Amino acid sequence: MNQREKEQSLRDYSLLKSQGKPFFPYAVAKDAAMAAIVLVVIMLLSVILGAELGPKADGTTTTYVPRPEWYFFFLFELLRVIKPPSLVPLATIGIPTLAMILLILLPFYDRGPERRPERRPIATTAGVFTIVAIAYLTYAGAQAGAPTRIDMKAPGDLHGQALAQFNAGRLVAAQSGCLACHKIGDNGNDGPGPVLTKVGARVPTEAIARTLQNPTAPMPSYRNLPPNKLNALVNFLSQLK
């Protein structure tokens, strides 16, 4: 935009501004009226439909798995990606704050007059990247399995006692902290331990039992488990193929 076009634009703006109405009280009154209408609608809906309440909170339960609201799933997944405890402040405060600051400052370091997205590569790229990143992390966080439950179904050829042992071992694996370092099916974490979804096809049953009782650091030993629980855990892992 040259000096002549800039002066013409300023003259047009001044002319249109003189013909318009001031922000106060006209725009303020309209916004206040609309806000009042929305508030009344919300109050009427809450009175007519009521609030959907879940079961009462039980402070003594040991099986409750806390989950964030859906609009925090992207932060929840960010915490799952950044695993070291020392980096938790970076995941919860550092990265979101930095991204927000960069978006707020976007009009200052991308000062082009163009309004078409294809001619604003910096702004367009930043906006698309932010939307895609939040959408992907939200989806991944929503699909993440509970850390104390294994949703994997038993093989179709298991029946009777074998099926009961599989279910018992699955429960032991979920309650023994295996999912903190391993992933089984859609549940658990991708590290630091290997994925155990098909461990039975890679490792013999005897080797699984030895590893559980005499593991290498940082994996804890399960030799102190009751024999029935240890056997159930070994049988469960050996059937993952």
C-alpha positions as CSV (number, residue, x, y, z in Angstrom):
1,M,0.0,0.0,0.0
2,N,1.6,3.3,-1.1
3,Q,1.2,6.7,0.5
4,R,-1.7,7.7,-1.8
5,E,-3.7,4.6,-1.1
6,K,-3.0,5.0,2.6
7,E,-4.3,8.6,2.7
8,Q,-7.4,7.6,0.7
9,S,-8.1,4.8,3.1
10,L,-7.8,7.1,6.1
11,R,-10.2,9.6,4.5
12,D,-12.7,6.8,3.8
13,Y,-12.4,5.6,7.3
14,S,-13.0,9.1,8.8
15,L,-16.0,9.6,6.6
16,L,-17.6,6.3,7.6
17,K,-16.8,6.8,11.2
18,S,-18.5,10.2,11.2
19,Q,-21.6,8.6,9.7
20,G,-21.7,5.8,12.3
21,K,-22.9,5.6,15.9
22,P,-20.6,5.6,18.9
23,F,-19.7,2.4,20.7
24,F,-21.3,3.7,23.9
25,P,-24.2,3.4,24.5
26,Y,-25.4,1.7,21.3
27,A,-23.1,-1.3,21.0
28,V,-22.9,-1.7,24.7
29,A,-26.7,-1.8,25.0
30,K,-27.0,-4.4,22.3
31,D,-24.3,-6.6,23.9
32,A,-26.0,-6.2,27.3
33,A,-29.4,-7.2,25.9
34,M,-28.0,-10.3,24.2
35,A,-26.1,-11.3,27.3
36,A,-29.3,-10.9,29.4
37,I,-31.2,-13.1,26.9
38,V,-28.6,-15.8,27.0
39,L,-28.6,-15.7,30.8
40,V,-32.4,-16.1,31.0
41,V,-32.3,-19.0,28.5
42,I,-29.7,-20.8,30.6
43,M,-31.7,-20.2,33.8
44,L,-34.9,-21.5,32.2
45,L,-33.1,-24.6,30.8
46,S,-31.6,-25.4,34.2
47,V,-35.1,-25.0,35.9
48,I,-37.0,-27.0,33.3
49,L,-34.5,-29.7,32.4
50,G,-32.5,-29.8,35.6
51,A,-28.8,-30.7,36.0
52,E,-27.5,-34.1,35.1
53,L,-25.8,-35.4,38.3
54,G,-23.6,-38.5,38.5
55,P,-23.3,-40.9,41.4
56,K,-22.3,-39.5,44.8
57,A,-18.6,-39.2,45.3
58,D,-17.1,-42.0,47.4
59,G,-13.9,-41.0,49.2
60,T,-13.1,-44.6,50.2
61,T,-13.0,-46.1,46.7
62,T,-9.7,-47.4,45.4
63,T,-10.9,-48.1,41.9
64,Y,-11.8,-44.6,40.8
65,V,-9.8,-43.4,37.8
66,P,-9.7,-39.6,37.5
67,R,-10.2,-38.2,34.0
68,P,-10.1,-34.6,32.9
69,E,-13.0,-32.8,31.2
70,W,-13.0,-33.2,27.4
71,Y,-11.6,-29.7,26.8
72,F,-8.5,-30.6,28.8
73,F,-7.8,-33.9,27.0
74,F,-5.0,-32.2,24.9
75,L,-3.2,-31.3,28.1
76,F,-3.8,-34.7,29.5
77,E,-2.3,-36.3,26.4
78,L,0.6,-33.9,26.6
79,L,1.4,-35.2,30.1
80,R,1.3,-38.7,28.7
81,V,3.8,-37.8,26.0
82,I,6.2,-36.0,28.3
83,K,6.8,-38.7,30.9
84,P,9.8,-37.7,33.1
85,P,8.5,-36.1,36.4
86,S,11.0,-33.3,36.2
87,L,9.4,-32.2,32.9
88,V,5.8,-32.1,34.2
89,P,6.0,-28.3,34.8
90,L,7.1,-27.9,31.2
91,A,4.1,-29.9,29.9
92,T,1.5,-28.3,32.2
93,I,2.8,-24.7,32.2
94,G,5.7,-24.1,29.8
95,I,4.5,-25.4,26.5
96,P,0.8,-24.2,26.7
97,T,1.9,-20.8,28.0
98,L,4.5,-20.4,25.2
99,A,2.0,-21.4,22.6
100,M,-0.5,-18.9,23.9
101,I,2.0,-16.1,24.0
102,L,3.1,-16.8,20.4
103,L,-0.6,-16.7,19.3
104,I,-1.2,-13.5,21.1
105,L,1.8,-11.9,19.5
106,L,0.9,-13.1,16.1
107,P,-0.5,-9.8,14.9
108,F,2.8,-8.1,15.9
109,Y,5.2,-10.2,14.0
110,D,2.9,-10.9,11.0
111,R,1.9,-7.3,10.1
112,G,1.0,-7.9,6.5
113,P,-2.1,-6.0,5.2
114,E,-3.5,-9.0,3.3
115,R,-6.7,-10.7,4.7
116,R,-6.7,-13.7,2.4
117,P,-5.3,-16.8,4.2
118,E,-3.2,-18.0,1.2
119,R,-1.3,-14.6,1.3
120,R,-0.7,-14.8,5.1
121,P,1.6,-17.9,5.3
122,I,2.8,-17.2,8.9
123,A,-0.6,-16.6,10.4
124,T,-2.3,-19.4,8.4
125,T,0.4,-21.9,9.3
126,A,0.3,-21.0,12.9
127,G,-3.5,-21.3,13.1
128,V,-3.7,-24.5,11.2
129,F,-0.9,-26.1,13.2
130,T,-2.5,-25.1,16.5
131,I,-5.9,-26.5,15.5
132,V,-4.5,-29.7,14.2
133,A,-2.2,-30.2,17.3
134,I,-5.0,-29.6,19.8
135,A,-7.4,-31.8,17.8
136,Y,-5.0,-34.7,17.6
137,L,-4.0,-34.5,21.2
138,T,-7.7,-34.2,22.3
139,Y,-8.5,-37.3,20.2
140,A,-5.5,-39.2,21.6
141,G,-6.4,-38.2,25.1
142,A,-10.0,-39.3,24.7
143,Q,-9.0,-42.7,23.3
144,A,-6.4,-43.4,26.0
145,G,-7.3,-46.3,28.1
146,A,-7.6,-46.2,31.8
147,P,-4.3,-46.8,33.7
148,T,-5.9,-49.4,36.0
149,R,-7.9,-51.4,33.5
150,I,-7.1,-53.7,30.5
151,D,-9.8,-53.8,27.9
152,M,-8.2,-56.5,25.8
153,K,-10.6,-59.3,25.1
154,A,-9.7,-62.9,25.7
155,P,-8.7,-65.1,22.6
156,G,-11.7,-66.8,21.1
157,D,-10.3,-70.3,21.7
158,L,-10.3,-69.9,25.5
159,H,-13.1,-71.5,27.5
160,G,-13.9,-72.6,31.0
161,Q,-10.9,-72.7,33.3
162,A,-8.5,-71.2,30.8
163,L,-10.8,-68.2,30.3
164,A,-11.1,-67.7,34.0
165,Q,-7.3,-67.7,34.4
166,F,-7.0,-65.2,31.6
167,N,-9.5,-62.8,33.2
168,A,-7.7,-63.3,36.6
169,G,-4.3,-62.6,35.1
170,R,-5.7,-59.5,33.3
171,L,-6.9,-58.1,36.6
172,V,-3.6,-58.8,38.3
173,A,-1.7,-57.1,35.5
174,A,-4.0,-54.0,35.7
175,Q,-3.7,-53.8,39.5
176,S,0.0,-54.4,39.7
177,G,1.2,-51.3,38.0
178,C,2.3,-52.9,34.7
179,L,0.5,-50.3,32.6
180,A,2.7,-47.5,34.1
181,C,5.6,-48.7,31.9
182,H,4.0,-51.0,29.3
183,K,1.1,-50.9,26.9
184,I,-1.3,-53.8,26.6
185,G,-3.8,-53.3,23.8
186,D,-5.1,-49.8,24.0
187,N,-4.3,-49.4,27.7
188,G,-1.1,-48.3,29.4
189,N,1.9,-46.2,28.3
190,D,4.3,-46.6,25.4
191,G,7.4,-46.8,27.6
192,P,9.8,-47.1,29.1
193,G,9.0,-50.8,28.9
194,P,8.2,-52.6,25.6
195,V,4.7,-53.2,24.4
196,L,3.2,-56.4,25.8
197,T,0.3,-56.8,23.4
198,K,1.9,-59.9,21.8
199,V,4.6,-60.7,24.3
200,G,3.4,-64.4,24.4
201,A,4.4,-64.8,20.8
202,R,7.9,-63.5,21.4
203,V,8.9,-64.8,24.8
204,P,8.4,-68.3,26.2
205,T,6.3,-68.8,29.3
206,E,9.3,-69.8,31.4
207,A,11.2,-66.6,30.4
208,I,8.2,-64.5,31.3
209,A,8.1,-66.1,34.8
210,R,11.8,-65.5,35.3
211,T,11.6,-61.9,34.1
212,L,8.8,-61.2,36.6
213,Q,10.7,-62.6,39.5
214,N,14.2,-61.4,38.5
215,P,13.7,-58.3,36.3
216,T,16.3,-55.8,35.2
217,A,16.1,-52.3,36.6
218,P,14.0,-50.2,36.7
219,M,11.3,-52.9,36.5
220,P,10.2,-54.0,40.0
221,S,10.2,-57.6,41.1
222,Y,6.9,-59.5,41.4
223,R,8.4,-62.4,43.4
224,N,6.4,-61.3,46.5
225,L,3.1,-61.7,44.8
226,P,1.0,-64.6,46.1
227,P,1.6,-67.7,44.0
228,N,-1.9,-67.8,42.6
229,K,-1.6,-64.2,41.4
230,L,1.9,-64.7,40.0
231,N,0.8,-67.8,38.1
232,A,-2.3,-65.9,36.8
233,L,-0.1,-63.0,35.6
234,V,2.3,-65.4,33.9
235,N,-0.5,-67.3,32.2
236,F,-2.1,-64.0,31.1
237,L,1.1,-62.6,29.5
238,S,1.9,-65.9,27.8
239,Q,-1.5,-65.9,26.1
240,L,-1.0,-62.5,24.6
241,K,-0.2,-63.5,21.0
